[in-house]
Amino acid sequence: MLRFFSTLLLITLVGCKSDSQVDTQAFQTLELSWSETWRFTPYYVAFTPDGRYFLAAGRYGVIKVFRADTREILEQLDSEQVPRAVYGAGFVESDKYYYAQPLKEGGINVFVKPLNSLEAPRVQHFENEQASLVVAGKQYAAHNTERLDWYTGERSKVQTAHPVVSHYQLTKSGRVLTGYQGYLLLHDPRRDESLLWDSGLSIAQARLTADEAYLVANDTDGACRVWRVPETQAMGSCGAGNPFSSGRALLELAGHSFATTRNNRVALYTLAPYERRFVREMPKDIVALDLTENGLLALADETGRIELWDTRRNRLLGHYQPRGSQGQALDHVEKLALDASGKLLVSAINLQGRQEARLLLLEPAATAQP
């Protein structure tokens, strides 16, 4: 009888496939293809949509744009050109980038600069300087309660969920999503129309998909909700959350997929159809992540460990522990940026002893290419 139950248990275990079961073929180190030492941690990192260029910007006046293939610096601004803090930086198109900085006399200037061009940057100004970031896209930039058009200079008032919001997103069409506590407000300044959601969550992060068809929000304890815009009734959820959670929850969207974290656990969902496709538990709490439309997922935990996954094949493409110029471990990853080919841009710092910030470019080994 004991042998029978043992055999039955073995058959049951072999027949089950858990969400966290992985392909162990590629437990190998990601390749460090390039690195650079920074005085202060690069806080904004990004690739262009075509992966040809990447950008890094610190909070204290250093902005650099590189060619991804040669690592050549195409554009560099230092404290002379950007004498004060950086309030936002990134690409608005594959050949244009933006940055924002507060002015000594008040307000914020936002610059859009073409790459490989002697053309002067386009400059716009926000009068109302707030601690929140300036966000920019191909046609619009927005800050606090104002949105402007890069090309016409037209300005519109933005209705927000609260005077001091915790979430702020500018969409391609020019609508602005803001959040406060459990409420989310999507405002269209051109039509002066709004949609309001009472999420039932203590929201950590909230995002619209690029096509504005879906809205996703997660809770500080790990729960999440999904809505099909403009419906205000949730179409799905990601569990009830964990009351003993650390309160650290991250959210990334790419196409019609999203990844959400709770403590050391990440789950990836598709929106059409709505279902969970991937789960991974890191050794420690997750502090940074990025996601691509072709299913690549980059993770970093609070020890500095980085993993790169092909979630469609449930395959680990490699892992990495950042190190400084003297070989010391860099124990904090500030930001990750991932492109569709698997190139991974990492901003990391050593928080123990002498601080050293590094910008790293990692790639999967040839045998583990996605």
C-alpha positions in Angstrom: 0.0 0.0 0.0 2.8 2.4 0.9 4.5 1.6 -2.5 1.2 2.4 -4.3 0.8 5.8 -2.7 4.5 6.6 -3.3 4.1 5.7 -7.0 0.8 7.8 -7.2 2.6 10.8 -5.5 5.5 10.5 -8.0 3.1 10.4 -11.0 1.2 13.4 -9.6 4.4 15.5 -9.2 5.7 14.6 -12.6 2.4 15.5 -14.2 2.2 19.0 -12.6 3.9 22.0 -14.1 4.0 25.0 -11.8 4.2 28.6 -13.0 7.7 28.9 -11.6 9.1 25.8 -13.4 12.0 27.0 -15.6 14.2 25.9 -18.5 17.6 25.6 -16.8 19.6 25.4 -20.0 20.9 28.9 -19.8 22.0 29.5 -16.2 24.9 31.5 -17.4 26.2 35.0 -16.9 25.1 37.8 -19.2 28.0 39.3 -21.1 29.2 42.7 -20.1 29.8 44.4 -23.5 30.5 48.0 -22.2 30.6 50.0 -19.0 31.2 53.6 -17.8 31.7 55.1 -14.4 29.5 58.1 -13.3 29.9 60.5 -10.4 26.2 60.2 -9.7 23.8 57.4 -10.5 22.2 57.6 -13.9 18.5 58.0 -13.0 16.9 58.0 -16.5 17.9 55.3 -19.0 16.2 54.4 -22.3 16.6 52.9 -25.7 15.1 54.2 -28.9 12.2 52.0 -30.2 14.5 50.7 -33.0 17.4 50.0 -30.5 19.9 52.1 -32.4 20.6 54.6 -29.6 20.5 54.7 -25.8 20.3 57.5 -23.4 21.4 58.0 -19.8 20.8 61.1 -17.6 21.6 61.8 -14.0 19.6 64.0 -11.7 22.4 66.5 -11.4 23.1 67.8 -14.9 24.8 65.1 -17.0 23.0 63.7 -20.1 24.5 61.4 -22.7 23.2 59.8 -25.9 25.1 56.8 -27.4 25.1 54.7 -30.5 24.1 51.2 -29.3 26.4 49.4 -31.7 29.7 51.3 -31.2 28.9 53.0 -27.8 30.1 56.2 -29.4 28.8 59.3 -27.6 26.6 61.3 -30.0 25.4 64.0 -27.6 26.7 65.0 -24.2 25.5 67.8 -21.9 27.3 68.5 -18.6 26.7 70.8 -15.7 27.6 73.9 -17.9 24.7 73.2 -20.2 22.4 71.7 -17.6 23.4 73.6 -14.4 20.5 72.4 -12.2 18.6 69.2 -11.6 17.1 67.1 -14.4 13.3 66.8 -14.1 12.9 64.2 -16.9 14.8 62.8 -19.9 14.1 60.3 -22.7 13.4 59.8 -26.4 10.4 61.3 -28.0 11.2 59.7 -31.4 13.9 57.4 -32.7 16.0 60.5 -33.7 15.0 63.0 -31.0 15.4 63.2 -27.2 14.1 65.6 -24.5 15.2 66.8 -21.1 13.7 69.2 -18.6 15.4 71.4 -16.0 14.1 73.9 -13.5 15.3 77.5 -13.8 16.9 79.6 -11.1 14.3 82.3 -11.7 11.5 79.8 -11.5 9.6 77.5 -13.8 10.9 74.7 -16.0 12.3 74.6 -19.5 11.8 71.5 -21.7 14.1 70.9 -24.6 13.7 68.6 -27.6 16.9 68.0 -29.5 17.4 66.2 -32.8 20.3 63.6 -33.0 23.1 64.1 -35.5 21.9 67.6 -36.3 23.2 71.2 -35.9 19.6 72.3 -35.5 19.0 74.1 -32.3 16.8 72.4 -29.7 13.1 73.3 -29.5 12.4 74.9 -26.1 9.1 75.2 -24.2 8.5 76.6 -20.8 6.3 75.6 -17.8 5.6 78.4 -15.4 4.5 76.3 -12.5 7.5 74.4 -11.0 6.5 71.3 -9.0 8.5 68.4 -7.7 6.8 66.1 -10.2 8.6 65.1 -13.4 8.0 66.5 -16.9 6.8 63.8 -19.3 7.1 64.2 -23.0 6.1 62.4 -26.2 6.3 62.9 -30.0 3.8 65.8 -30.0 3.1 66.8 -26.4 4.8 67.5 -23.1 3.0 67.7 -19.7 3.7 68.9 -16.2 1.4 69.1 -13.3 -1.8 70.8 -14.6 -0.6 71.9 -18.0 0.0 70.3 -21.4 1.6 71.9 -24.4 2.0 71.1 -28.0 5.7 71.0 -29.2 4.9 72.3 -32.6 2.1 74.8 -32.2 2.9 76.0 -28.7 -0.8 75.5 -27.8 -1.3 75.1 -24.1 -4.2 73.3 -22.3 -5.2 72.9 -18.7 -5.0 69.3 -17.3 -7.5 68.1 -14.8 -5.8 65.9 -12.2 -7.1 63.4 -9.6 -5.8 65.6 -6.8 -3.6 68.7 -6.5 -0.7 66.5 -5.5 -0.9 63.2 -7.5 1.2 60.1 -7.1 0.9 58.8 -10.7 1.3 60.8 -13.9 1.2 59.5 -17.5 1.0 61.3 -20.8 -0.5 59.2 -23.7 0.4 59.5 -27.4 -3.0 61.1 -28.1 -2.3 63.8 -25.5 -4.5 62.5 -22.7 -3.2 62.6 -19.1 -3.7 59.8 -16.5 -3.2 60.8 -12.9 -3.9 59.0 -9.6 -4.4 59.7 -6.0 -5.0 57.1 -3.3 -7.5 54.7 -4.9 -8.7 57.0 -7.7 -7.5 57.3 -11.3 -8.5 60.1 -13.6 -7.9 60.1 -17.4 -8.4 63.6 -18.8 -8.5 64.7 -22.5 -7.5 68.5 -22.5 -8.5 69.0 -26.1 -12.1 67.9 -25.5 -12.1 68.7 -21.7 -13.5 65.2 -21.1 -12.6 62.9 -18.2 -13.0 59.2 -17.1 -12.8 58.4 -13.4 -12.1 55.0 -11.8 -12.5 54.0 -8.2 -10.0 51.2 -8.2 -10.6 49.8 -4.7 -6.8 49.7 -4.3 -4.2 51.6 -2.4 -2.4 52.2 -5.7 1.3 51.8 -6.1 1.5 52.3 -9.9 -1.0 52.7 -12.7 -0.4 52.7 -16.5 -2.4 52.7 -19.8 -1.3 50.6 -22.7 0.2 52.5 -25.6 -3.0 52.2 -27.6 -5.0 53.4 -24.6 -7.2 50.3 -24.8 -6.4 49.0 -21.3 -5.7 50.4 -17.9 -3.7 48.4 -15.3 -3.0 49.4 -11.6 -1.4 47.5 -8.8 -1.6 47.8 -5.0 1.2 48.3 -2.5 0.4 44.9 -1.1 0.6 43.2 -4.5 -3.1 43.1 -5.7 -3.9 44.5 -9.1 -6.9 45.4 -11.4 -7.3 45.6 -15.1 -9.9 47.7 -17.0 -10.9 47.8 -20.7 -11.1 51.6 -21.4 -13.6 53.3 -21.2 -15.3 50.7 -18.9 -15.1 51.4 -15.2 -15.8 47.8 -14.1 -12.6 45.8 -13.8 -12.3 43.0 -16.4 -9.8 41.1 -14.2 -7.6 41.1 -11.1 -4.3 39.7 -10.0 -5.2 38.3 -6.6 -6.1 39.8 -3.3 -2.6 40.9 -2.3 -0.6 40.2 0.8 -1.1 42.2 4.0 2.5 41.4 5.1 4.0 42.7 1.9 6.9 45.2 2.1 4.8 47.7 0.2 7.2 47.6 -2.8 5.2 47.0 -6.0 6.4 47.7 -9.6 4.5 47.7 -12.9 5.7 47.6 -16.5 3.5 47.4 -19.7 4.6 46.4 -23.2 2.0 46.0 -26.0 -0.9 44.0 -24.5 1.2 42.4 -21.7 2.2 43.6 -18.3 4.4 42.5 -15.5 3.6 43.3 -11.8 5.7 42.6 -8.7 5.1 42.0 -5.0 8.2 41.7 -2.9 10.4 39.1 -4.6 7.7 37.8 -7.0 6.9 38.9 -10.5 4.0 37.8 -12.6 3.4 38.5 -16.3 -0.1 38.7 -17.8 -1.5 39.0 -21.3 -4.5 41.3 -21.8 -6.1 39.7 -24.9 -6.8 37.0 -23.8 -6.5 37.9 -20.1 -4.3 35.3 -18.5 -1.2 34.8 -16.5 1.7 33.5 -18.6 4.8 33.7 -16.4 5.8 33.7 -12.7 9.3 34.1 -11.1 10.5 34.5 -7.6 13.9 36.3 -7.1 16.1 35.6 -4.1 15.2 39.1 -2.6 12.7 41.9 -3.2 12.6 43.1 -6.8 13.7 46.8 -7.2 13.7 47.3 -11.0 12.3 45.7 -14.1 11.6 46.2 -17.8 9.5 44.4 -20.4 9.5 44.3 -24.2 6.6 43.5 -26.6 8.4 40.3 -27.7 8.3 38.9 -24.2 11.7 39.7 -22.8 11.7 40.5 -19.1 14.6 42.0 -17.1 14.6 41.9 -13.3 16.9 43.1 -10.5 16.6 42.4 -6.8 17.8 44.3 -3.8 21.1 42.5 -3.7 21.9 43.7 -7.2 21.3 40.3 -8.9 20.0 40.8 -12.5 18.1 38.2 -14.5 17.0 38.3 -18.2 14.1 36.0 -19.2 12.4 35.0 -22.4 9.0 34.6 -20.9 7.4 33.1 -24.0 9.7 30.1 -23.8 10.0 30.3 -20.0 13.8 30.4 -20.5 16.4 32.2 -18.4 18.8 33.9 -20.9 21.3 34.8 -18.2 22.0 36.5 -14.9 24.5 39.1 -13.7 25.9 40.7 -10.6 27.1 44.2 -11.3 30.6 45.1 -10.2 32.5 48.4 -9.9 35.8 49.4 -11.4 37.7 47.7 -8.5 35.7 44.5 -8.7 33.4 45.3 -5.7 29.8 44.3 -5.9 27.3 47.1 -6.8 24.5 46.2 -4.5 21.7 48.5 -5.8 20.2 48.7 -9.3 18.5 52.0 -9.9 17.1 51.5 -13.3 16.9 48.9 -16.2 16.2 49.5 -19.9 15.7 46.6 -22.3 15.4 46.5 -26.1 13.8 43.8 -28.2 17.2 42.2 -29.1 18.0 41.5 -25.4 20.5 44.4 -24.9 20.1 45.5 -21.3 21.1 48.9 -20.0 21.8 49.0 -16.2 22.3 51.9 -13.8 23.8 50.5 -10.6 25.6 51.9 -7.5 27.6 50.6 -4.5 25.8 51.7 -1.4 28.4 50.3 1.0 31.6 52.1 1.7 32.8 54.4 -1.1 30.0 55.0 -3.5 30.6 54.3 -7.1 27.9 54.6 -9.9 28.1 52.6 -13.1 26.3 52.5 -16.4 26.5 48.9 -17.8 25.4 47.4 -21.1 24.7 43.7 -20.9 23.8 41.1 -23.6 22.8 37.5 -23.6 25.6 35.0 -24.5 25.6 33.9 -28.1 24.2 30.5 -27.1 21.3 32.1 -25.3 20.1 34.7 -27.8 16.3 35.0 -27.8 
